[in-house]
Amino acid sequence: MKTPIATPWLFSQENQDPRAATGKSLRWGVVATGSIANLVTEDLAQLADATLYAVSSRFQSSADEFAAARGFAKAYGDDDGVPGYQRLLGDPDVDVVYVATPHGQHHEVVKAALNAGKHVLCEKAFTVNAREAAELVSLAREKKLFLMEAVWSRFLPSMQRAFHIAASGEIGEIQWVSADLGFPAPYSPTARLWSPAAGGGALLDITVYPLLWALGTLGFPQSVSAIGTLNGDGVDSQNALSLSYANGSQAQLTSSLLAHGPRIAAVAGSKGFLQTQGSINNPRELLVRTGWDEPRTERFDVVGIGYTYELREVTRCIQQGLTESPVMPLEDSLSTMRLFDGVRSQLGIRYPNDAR
């Protein structure tokens, strides 16, 4: 039997509300004021033991507007050559930092945060390459600080349930997995999704979601074969990965910034299958069928937008003195970045950070 990644129930069978306090309140700092920071902060505000303390941006006006809209106590912009995030990290009252910058800036900001003695939740993709990821993991362990990649879907009740069904043997030995995610993203050379300096492209931005279905049910593969389409800037606009396992199992994963896809994940076993209903990064229904029996549908609600679950895990871990999450261990982030490095090598994708 294949061994999937460790995914214990994040909450009890009684479906504990992720908004409920699990310990001492933490004062959060948020680096960047873009769309993902706005969404995650909306859910962070729902945690009873989270204090929206400080936010930073390159521009003081942006930080001020974000702080006023979300109720942060402090707002830091660039000042006299000092970046806003450095000013935030210098605030002794910040306990934990959520890094929501583009991928290309993750290494720089997370490294500074760890050196400033702050716990860190870093948006996915963790870094641009495995070298950067390994440096951050080593530094966090040296400093004995909490660090986690924000793969929010991994913590959703529907995802946890799917992984448990696959691991339980109900649908038998998992033989293949397929998953896709795509949407047409308008091209602009300065847009985060298309900028090489930002770590743009389908691979680092959205492939993590199809990949999660393979990792959660089959584990990390023995080999990966990749094909993709690169634009004139050398950024991958779409890619297709074929994962192979020593026992013959396979996974086919597709990501695209050019086209709408059905956004379906399917996990097929020797006794049956499960399939998502709704987007694979936040499925609201799972269709499960054993043999030729009538399928059953399991339905799921989420608290807030869905980021509450990963935020609860970060909070719980820090309150308990843990330096990494047992549900999202750092070794998985390192292995993912190594896998992505291998894919980029096959597709010919290079980023400015690779030369540093």
KATA-V144151 format. One record per backbone hydrogen bond with DSSP energy under -1.0 kcal/mol. CO is the residue of the C=O (numbers start at 0). NH is the residue of the N-H. E is the energy in kcal/mol with one decimal. If there is no record, write none. Layout:
co:CO nh:NH e:E
co:CO nh:NH e:E
This chain:
co:11 nh:14 e:-2.2
co:16 nh:19 e:-1.8
co:18 nh:47 e:-2.8
co:25 nh:50 e:-3.0
co:26 nh:94 e:-2.5
co:26 nh:95 e:-1.7
co:27 nh:52 e:-1.5
co:27 nh:53 e:-2.2
co:28 nh:97 e:-2.8
co:29 nh:55 e:-2.3
co:30 nh:99 e:-2.3
co:33 nh:37 e:-2.0
co:34 nh:38 e:-2.1
co:35 nh:39 e:-2.7
co:36 nh:40 e:-2.2
co:37 nh:41 e:-1.5
co:38 nh:42 e:-1.3
co:39 nh:43 e:-2.5
co:40 nh:44 e:-2.1
co:42 nh:45 e:-1.6
co:43 nh:46 e:-1.6
co:46 nh:49 e:-1.4
co:48 nh:25 e:-2.5
co:50 nh:27 e:-2.9
co:50 nh:52 e:-1.3
co:52 nh:73 e:-2.7
co:53 nh:29 e:-2.3
co:54 nh:75 e:-2.9
co:55 nh:31 e:-2.1
co:57 nh:77 e:-1.3
co:58 nh:62 e:-2.0
co:59 nh:63 e:-2.8
co:60 nh:64 e:-2.3
co:61 nh:65 e:-2.3
co:62 nh:66 e:-2.6
co:63 nh:67 e:-2.3
co:64 nh:68 e:-2.1
co:65 nh:69 e:-2.1
co:66 nh:70 e:-1.8
co:66 nh:71 e:-1.6
co:73 nh:54 e:-1.3
co:75 nh:56 e:-2.2
co:78 nh:81 e:-2.0
co:81 nh:78 e:-2.4
co:82 nh:86 e:-1.8
co:83 nh:87 e:-2.2
co:84 nh:88 e:-2.5
co:85 nh:89 e:-1.3
co:87 nh:90 e:-1.8
co:90 nh:93 e:-1.6
co:94 nh:118 e:-1.7
co:95 nh:28 e:-2.5
co:96 nh:120 e:-2.8
co:97 nh:30 e:-2.7
co:98 nh:122 e:-2.4
co:101 nh:104 e:-2.0
co:102 nh:105 e:-1.6
co:104 nh:108 e:-2.3
co:105 nh:109 e:-3.0
co:106 nh:110 e:-2.2
co:107 nh:111 e:-1.7
co:108 nh:112 e:-2.4
co:109 nh:113 e:-2.7
co:110 nh:114 e:-2.3
co:111 nh:115 e:-1.2
co:112 nh:117 e:-2.5
co:113 nh:116 e:-1.7
co:118 nh:96 e:-2.8
co:119 nh:147 e:-1.4
co:120 nh:98 e:-2.6
co:121 nh:149 e:-3.4
co:128 nh:132 e:-1.8
co:129 nh:133 e:-2.8
co:130 nh:134 e:-1.8
co:131 nh:135 e:-2.0
co:132 nh:136 e:-2.5
co:133 nh:137 e:-2.3
co:134 nh:138 e:-2.1
co:135 nh:139 e:-2.6
co:136 nh:140 e:-2.2
co:137 nh:141 e:-2.2
co:138 nh:142 e:-2.6
co:139 nh:144 e:-2.2
co:145 nh:119 e:-2.6
co:147 nh:121 e:-2.8
co:148 nh:150 e:-1.9
co:149 nh:151 e:-1.3
co:150 nh:153 e:-1.3
co:151 nh:154 e:-1.7
co:152 nh:155 e:-1.3
co:155 nh:159 e:-2.7
co:156 nh:160 e:-2.4
co:157 nh:161 e:-2.1
co:158 nh:162 e:-2.5
co:159 nh:163 e:-2.0
co:160 nh:164 e:-2.4
co:161 nh:165 e:-2.2
co:162 nh:166 e:-2.1
co:163 nh:167 e:-1.8
co:168 nh:171 e:-1.4
co:170 nh:270 e:-2.1
co:170 nh:271 e:-1.3
co:172 nh:269 e:-1.4
co:174 nh:249 e:-2.1
co:175 nh:267 e:-2.8
co:176 nh:251 e:-2.6
co:177 nh:265 e:-2.8
co:178 nh:253 e:-2.1
co:180 nh:255 e:-1.8
co:181 nh:260 e:-1.1
co:187 nh:190 e:-1.4
co:190 nh:193 e:-1.4
co:190 nh:194 e:-1.4
co:192 nh:200 e:-1.8
co:194 nh:199 e:-2.8
co:195 nh:198 e:-1.2
co:197 nh:103 e:-1.6
co:200 nh:204 e:-1.2
co:201 nh:205 e:-2.6
co:201 nh:206 e:-1.7
co:205 nh:208 e:-1.6
co:206 nh:210 e:-2.6
co:207 nh:211 e:-1.6
co:209 nh:213 e:-1.0
co:210 nh:214 e:-2.7
co:211 nh:215 e:-2.5
co:213 nh:217 e:-2.9
co:213 nh:218 e:-1.0
co:214 nh:4 e:-1.3
co:222 nh:243 e:-2.5
co:224 nh:241 e:-2.9
co:226 nh:239 e:-2.7
co:228 nh:236 e:-2.9
co:228 nh:237 e:-1.1
co:230 nh:233 e:-2.0
co:234 nh:230 e:-2.6
co:235 nh:201 e:-2.5
co:236 nh:256 e:-3.5
co:237 nh:228 e:-2.4
co:238 nh:254 e:-2.5
co:239 nh:226 e:-2.0
co:240 nh:252 e:-2.7
co:241 nh:224 e:-2.5
co:242 nh:250 e:-1.8
co:243 nh:221 e:-2.4
co:243 nh:222 e:-1.7
co:244 nh:247 e:-2.2
co:248 nh:244 e:-2.0
co:249 nh:176 e:-1.5
co:250 nh:242 e:-2.9
co:251 nh:178 e:-1.9
co:252 nh:240 e:-2.9
co:253 nh:180 e:-1.9
co:254 nh:238 e:-2.6
co:255 nh:182 e:-1.8
co:256 nh:184 e:-2.5
co:264 nh:275 e:-2.3
co:265 nh:177 e:-2.2
co:266 nh:273 e:-2.0
co:267 nh:174 e:-3.0
co:267 nh:175 e:-1.5
co:270 nh:290 e:-3.4
co:271 nh:268 e:-3.4
co:272 nh:288 e:-2.6
co:273 nh:266 e:-2.7
co:274 nh:286 e:-3.2
co:276 nh:283 e:-1.4
co:276 nh:284 e:-1.4
co:278 nh:281 e:-1.6
co:283 nh:299 e:-2.7
co:284 nh:276 e:-2.3
co:285 nh:297 e:-2.7
co:286 nh:274 e:-2.1
co:287 nh:295 e:-2.8
co:288 nh:272 e:-2.3
co:289 nh:292 e:-2.1
co:295 nh:287 e:-2.7
co:297 nh:285 e:-2.4
co:306 nh:310 e:-2.1
co:307 nh:311 e:-2.3
co:308 nh:312 e:-1.8
co:309 nh:313 e:-2.3
co:310 nh:314 e:-2.3
co:311 nh:315 e:-3.0
co:312 nh:316 e:-2.5
co:313 nh:317 e:-2.4
co:314 nh:318 e:-2.5
co:315 nh:319 e:-1.7
co:316 nh:321 e:-2.8
co:317 nh:320 e:-1.3
co:322 nh:146 e:-1.4
co:328 nh:332 e:-1.1
co:329 nh:333 e:-2.4
co:330 nh:334 e:-2.5
co:331 nh:335 e:-2.2
co:332 nh:336 e:-2.2
co:333 nh:337 e:-2.1
co:334 nh:338 e:-2.2
co:335 nh:339 e:-2.6
co:336 nh:340 e:-2.3
co:337 nh:341 e:-1.9
co:338 nh:342 e:-2.0
co:339 nh:343 e:-2.9
co:340 nh:344 e:-2.0
co:341 nh:345 e:-1.6
co:342 nh:346 e:-2.2
co:343 nh:347 e:-1.9
co:343 nh:348 e:-2.0
co:350 nh:353 e:-1.7
co:351 nh:354 e:-1.5
co:352 nh:355 e:-1.5
